[in-house]
Each structure stands twice: as structure tokens, then as C-alpha cells.
Amino acid sequence: MTYSFASYRQALGANWFDDDPLLAQVLKKYLPKLDLVSVREFGGKAATTYRQLMHEAGRTENHPRLINFDGYHNRIDEVRICAQSDQVFEEIYGQNLAVGTGSYEGDIERYAKLYLLGQNSEGGVLCSVACSDGLGRLLRAFSSEERLGKILAQMEGRMPAPGPKSYCHGAQFVTEIQGGSDVGKNVVSAKPAGDSWRLSGPKWFCSNIIADYFVMTARPEGAPEGIRGVALFVVPAYLPPFEKGGMGGFYPQRNGYTIDRLKQKFGSQSLPTAEVTFQDAVAYPVGPLERGAANLLEHVLSTSRFHVLLHSAAFLRTAEREATAYAKFREAFGKPIADYPLVSKTLATLRQQREAALAGVFRLYSLWQREGVKDPVAKVDARILLMLAKTFSSIQARQGLTEAIILLGANGIEEEFSDLSRCLRDCLINEIWEGPHNLLVTNALGDLARFVGAEKILGFLERNLGAIPAWGKELQAVVVASAKEDRTVDFWPLGEKIYQGFTACARSQI
Ligand SMILES: Cc1cc2nc3c(=O)[nH]c(=O)nc-3n(C[C@H](O)[C@H](O)[C@H](O)COP(=O)(O)OP(=O)(O)OC[C@H]3O[C@@H](n4cnc5c(N)ncnc54)[C@H](O)[C@@H]3O)c2cc1C
């Protein structure tokens, strides 16, 4: 017997914009003037060229490598990524999809494209995109400072990139060996030196170490202990003078740091994540030193958290597409498995969750970057919802990908059959970085109590969920009680309901 998977593979489609009519409807709602031609074109490349390149980049033999020394015993600490990742980087940064220009309209279009690209997993590129986006937002807030304004111009492509590539990208290094959530324990030190600073000490999880600029937390000498003593800096990977030499060569003078080792990771394996030791690295402060943690949260972490929800919607779309195509194709006991009620229920859940997640992403973006920039109430709402959405969208995406893998049976865990297993590994990383679940749920409850206030909780629900749900009073009671004791365990399921109610409301508005 010759068994063919051709019809299943064909059903996966060749344009991920065309197979997703909801995306066009969402874009129409949030940006009615948007010309969809460019997004449609991108959807075609996402399903073909980028898909192939990111799949190749995921193969073990193509993972990043660290070369500590050259053949002449010079310490070079060079990280090499594969040609496939290189090509995706060139294309994505060539289209300015990572940093944009700071306009709401441009952002809607680029996030639509990143949602399409993200259906191929992290791919060694999307962490860089999220970090560059966060760095761009941070720099825009402080671009009146000349050096920072120049870096922003490089990031936006208005000035030549400082490094060997045609584009300029960012990374963010906060986590230290003694803990990532508790940033107040940071010990990497900062001391003033002329018109800049010098940072020294080890950082433990440094993703996208190939970036041109790093956003870093460090503790200025003499600063108070705890979170108030953590300041924010931008650290260039290379120091001037930059020399783009003959034969296209580039001879960088690296800033003061060594790349000690690359992590061997369970997920996002195409992405180089390093352990790094800084020694008198030149650094530029960003904003007032004592507002380091606040600025990190407002501009950098909020942006990465937003990218996590974008990726969660993308991962759910991958799960939905693969599972639906396979269930219609695969027969068992004389009929397509899609015809069994247990299977069709799984497919319906995937579809419903994906649609709500996609609508929720753009609703939250509008709340955060349109309403939130004018209205302090919307700003607080967006911050709380970003934390809950980061948590519960990534859990839902992990569960959705797992369901899809199980639906494909043994073929679901085969790396060459589909990208589901790679997406699942990357999805788990989204659950950890930029704030693990417990921390975000705890902080969301704290912010509800402090900035919304128990007496206004029902208004928060009505504004964001479209109506006051039956459990509104229960939430109010938990928020009140949280002033006296830890009520995070009781808050968890309510936080999940807030996320579900918010996204369901967003979906109903499309
Ligand atoms: C692939 C990958 C790439 C990464 N890249 C970067 C990077 O580029 N830059 C960077 O700075 N970091 C990076 N990180 C680190 C990441 O941001 C941290 O892992 C994260 O902040 C959590 O810190 P931690 O791992 O030290 O866990 P911890 O902070 O030690 O937490 C351990 C556990 O304790 C729980 N916990 C902590 N506080 C509380 C609390 N108050 N209540 C209840 N439970 C709590 C957490 O939820 C978690 O489950 C990366 C991580 C991964 C996995």
C-alpha cells in the first residue's frame, strides 16, 4: 500500500494570511485604513520561505556555536548563527519589523506580520525582535539625550548600524545567578567614569548575545539595597572607532565583557543564550538612576510581555491549523477522525481559544499604546492585563500545542513531520522569561489592590470584560483580603477568568 500525506500537507496552505480571515477583520477594526496587500504578501512568505528557513535553523547541526579563541590565541568570543537564521534576520530587520518608527499605525501592521511569522516558532529571531522593540521604546522615551537619540536612529535604520550587519538589534540582561524574579538582588556593579559608566559582574541568562546594544540593570556604587538601588543602562557591544575595513571586513573592538558559555536549552534552541562576565564595560545610563526598575518595567518588560501574547496567539494558530488539517485527513475505523465528537470538541476549543487570543492581542495593544498614553486609568488597566495575559495566554498556548501533538498521534512528535514539537519547546520558554507565572499573578493582584482599589474593582471588570461577571464580588473580596494576607492562591483562577473574559469581549467586538 502506498500511503500519502499529500492532501494533509496541501491543506496546511501556502498563505497564512489568506487562511485566517479573522486576522483581516481584526486589522480592519483596529486600523481601517490599512492596505492589506503587504500583510497578505508577508503571509505567503511566512508559510513558505520563512517556514523553511526557521525549520532548518531548528536542526541540531544548525544551532549557534561559540568560538572563544581564534587560531592566534586571541580571545574573540564570537557567536556564529546559521545562514538560515542570518537570512531571516536580514529580511525581518530589512523590513523594520522589530523597532518600527513609533507610530501606532505602523505597529499594528508590524505586529500582524510578526503574528504570521511567529507561527513558525521563535526561530532564533523573535527573541531579538522582542528585545529590540523594547529597547526602541525605551530609547524613544529618553531620546533627547544625544547618545541615546543616536542609538535610536541606528535602531530605526536612520543611521548606519555600528556592527558587522546591515541592521542594529538589541538584547536585555537582567537575570543574575542568584535569581531572575527578585531583581532587587542584582549585584552587577556600576561606577561613573567621565561622561559614561563602567559595569562589572556576571549576568546569567543573556539571550541574543549577538546584539549590538544591551539594556542592562546594575547597581551604582553606594546605591541603596533592594530594587530602589537598581539602575538602567544601555551597553554597546562594540566600542568606537568602528572600522568597516577592506574586503567587507569588520574589525570590532568589543566592549568589556567575555562570553563564557552558551546555554544548552530545552527550547528556543536556535537562539544563542550566554553566560557573560562584564569587566569595566562602557555603559550609558537611561533615565534617572533611581527609576531604573520602573523604566525597565514600563518600557522594556511590558514590551516583551506583549510579544509573548502575540506569540501565544501565533502558537495557537499553528496548533489549530495542524490539528484541523490532520483530523480531516486521517481516518481511523472507517472515517476521518474529525468526525468523532471528542476530536471535533478539541478542534472547536482550539479555534475558540485562538480567535479570542488574536482579538485580545490587538485590543490590549490599543488599550496599552493608544488609550493608555492619554488616560491613566487605561494605563493601569493595560499593565495589569498585560501581566495576566502573558501568564494565561502562554499556558493556553502550551496546552493547545500539546493537544495538537496528541491529535497527530506519533506523527505529532516527529520533528520532520511538523513544527509542533519545536513550537511547544519555545512556548515553554515564554512561560518563564519576562516574569514567571507566579510572580506576574502576584504582581497583578498587588496592582489591582494598590492602583485600582477594591471599591473600583467592579468598574475595572465592566470596562474590560464588557459586563460585571457573577464572580465580581468574589474578586473584590479577595482583593480586600489581600491587604492582610497572601491570597494569591485564591486569585489565580480569578486572574484566569479576567484573561478569558477580556479576550472573549475583544472577540465579540470584531
Ligand atoms: C530561554 C531563556 C532565555 C532567557 N533569556 C534571558 C535574557 O536574555 N535576559 C534576562 O535577563 N533573563 C533571561 N532569562 C531569564 C528569565 O527572565 C528568568 O528565568 C526569569 O526571570 C525567572 O528567574 P529565575 O529563572 O531565576 O527564577 P526564580 O526567580 O528563581 O524563580 C523560581 C520559581 O520561583 C517562583 N517565584 C518567584 N517569586 C515568587 C513569588 N513571589 N511567589 C511565588 N512564586 C515565586 C517563580 O514563579 C519560579 O517558578 C531567560 C530564561 C530562559 C528560560
The ligand as an SDF file (V2000), in Angstrom:
LIG
                    3D

 53 58  0  0  0  0  0  0  0  0999 V2000
   15.4560   30.5280   27.2660 C   0  0  0  0  0  0  0  0  0  0  0  0
   15.5660   31.6230   28.2620 C   0  0  0  0  0  0  0  0  0  0  0  0
   16.1390   32.8170   27.8830 C   0  0  0  0  0  0  0  0  0  0  0  0
   16.2920   33.8410   28.7950 C   0  0  0  0  0  0  0  0  0  0  0  0
   16.8910   34.9970   28.3910 N   0  0  0  0  0  0  0  0  0  0  0  0
   17.0650   35.9950   29.2760 C   0  0  0  0  0  0  0  0  0  0  0  0
   17.6820   37.2180   28.8880 C   0  0  0  0  0  0  0  0  0  0  0  0
   18.0460   37.4020   27.7350 O   0  0  0  0  0  0  0  0  0  0  0  0
   17.8710   38.1660   29.8100 N   0  0  0  0  0  0  0  0  0  0  0  0
   17.4930   38.0100   31.1030 C   0  0  0  0  0  0  0  0  0  0  0  0
   17.6800   38.9020   31.8990 O   0  0  0  0  0  0  0  0  0  0  0  0
   16.9130   36.8660   31.5120 N   0  0  0  0  0  0  0  0  0  0  0  0
   16.6830   35.8630   30.6300 C   0  0  0  0  0  0  0  0  0  0  0  0
   16.0900   34.7060   31.0210 N   0  0  0  0  0  0  0  0  0  0  0  0
   15.8490   34.5020   32.4300 C   0  0  0  0  0  0  0  0  0  0  0  0
   14.4010   34.7110   32.8100 C   0  0  0  0  0  0  0  0  0  0  0  0
   13.9950   36.0180   32.6290 O   0  0  0  0  0  0  0  0  0  0  0  0
   14.3030   34.2120   34.2570 C   0  0  0  0  0  0  0  0  0  0  0  0
   14.3910   32.8050   34.1680 O   0  0  0  0  0  0  0  0  0  0  0  0
   13.0460   34.6290   34.9450 C   0  0  0  0  0  0  0  0  0  0  0  0
   13.0610   35.9980   35.2050 O   0  0  0  0  0  0  0  0  0  0  0  0
   12.8720   33.8770   36.2760 C   0  0  0  0  0  0  0  0  0  0  0  0
   14.0230   33.9410   37.0410 O   0  0  0  0  0  0  0  0  0  0  0  0
   14.7070   32.6060   37.5740 P   0  0  0  0  0  0  0  0  0  0  0  0
   14.8390   31.6390   36.4680 O   0  0  0  0  0  0  0  0  0  0  0  0
   15.9370   32.9900   38.2980 O   0  0  0  0  0  0  0  0  0  0  0  0
   13.6600   32.0010   38.5690 O   0  0  0  0  0  0  0  0  0  0  0  0
   13.3930   32.4660   40.0870 P   0  0  0  0  0  0  0  0  0  0  0  0
   13.2090   33.9270   40.1340 O   0  0  0  0  0  0  0  0  0  0  0  0
   14.4440   31.8760   40.9650 O   0  0  0  0  0  0  0  0  0  0  0  0
   12.0220   31.7380   40.3330 O   0  0  0  0  0  0  0  0  0  0  0  0
   11.9410   30.3150   40.5020 C   0  0  0  0  0  0  0  0  0  0  0  0
   10.4780   29.9570   40.7310 C   0  0  0  0  0  0  0  0  0  0  0  0
   10.0290   30.6390   41.8890 O   0  0  0  0  0  0  0  0  0  0  0  0
    8.7930   31.2590   41.6180 C   0  0  0  0  0  0  0  0  0  0  0  0
    8.6620   32.5080   42.3640 N   0  0  0  0  0  0  0  0  0  0  0  0
    9.4980   33.5730   42.3760 C   0  0  0  0  0  0  0  0  0  0  0  0
    8.9900   34.5590   43.1330 N   0  0  0  0  0  0  0  0  0  0  0  0
    7.8020   34.1090   43.6030 C   0  0  0  0  0  0  0  0  0  0  0  0
    6.7880   34.6760   44.4230 C   0  0  0  0  0  0  0  0  0  0  0  0
    6.8900   35.9240   44.8880 N   0  0  0  0  0  0  0  0  0  0  0  0
    5.7000   33.9250   44.6720 N   0  0  0  0  0  0  0  0  0  0  0  0
    5.5750   32.6630   44.2070 C   0  0  0  0  0  0  0  0  0  0  0  0
    6.4990   32.0940   43.4180 N   0  0  0  0  0  0  0  0  0  0  0  0
    7.5950   32.8020   43.1220 C   0  0  0  0  0  0  0  0  0  0  0  0
    8.7950   31.5670   40.1330 C   0  0  0  0  0  0  0  0  0  0  0  0
    7.4780   31.6430   39.6260 O   0  0  0  0  0  0  0  0  0  0  0  0
    9.5640   30.3880   39.5730 C   0  0  0  0  0  0  0  0  0  0  0  0
    8.6750   29.3560   39.2540 O   0  0  0  0  0  0  0  0  0  0  0  0
   15.8740   33.6700   30.1280 C   0  0  0  0  0  0  0  0  0  0  0  0
   15.2650   32.4830   30.5090 C   0  0  0  0  0  0  0  0  0  0  0  0
   15.1020   31.4700   29.5950 C   0  0  0  0  0  0  0  0  0  0  0  0
   14.4500   30.2050   30.0430 C   0  0  0  0  0  0  0  0  0  0  0  0
  1  2  1  0
  2  3  1  0
  2 52  2  0
  3  4  2  0
  4  5  1  0
  4 50  1  0
  5  6  2  0
  6  7  1  0
  6 13  1  0
  7  8  2  0
  7  9  1  0
  9 10  1  0
 10 11  2  0
 10 12  1  0
 12 13  2  0
 13 14  1  0
 14 15  1  0
 14 50  1  0
 15 16  1  0
 16 17  1  0
 16 18  1  0
 18 19  1  0
 18 20  1  0
 20 21  1  0
 20 22  1  0
 22 23  1  0
 23 24  1  0
 24 25  2  0
 24 26  1  0
 24 27  1  0
 27 28  1  0
 28 29  2  0
 28 30  1  0
 28 31  1  0
 31 32  1  0
 32 33  1  0
 33 34  1  0
 33 48  1  0
 34 35  1  0
 35 36  1  0
 35 46  1  0
 36 37  1  0
 36 45  1  0
 37 38  2  0
 38 39  1  0
 39 40  1  0
 39 45  2  0
 40 41  1  0
 40 42  2  0
 42 43  1  0
 43 44  2  0
 44 45  1  0
 46 47  1  0
 46 48  1  0
 48 49  1  0
 50 51  2  0
 51 52  1  0
 52 53  1  0
M  END
$$$$
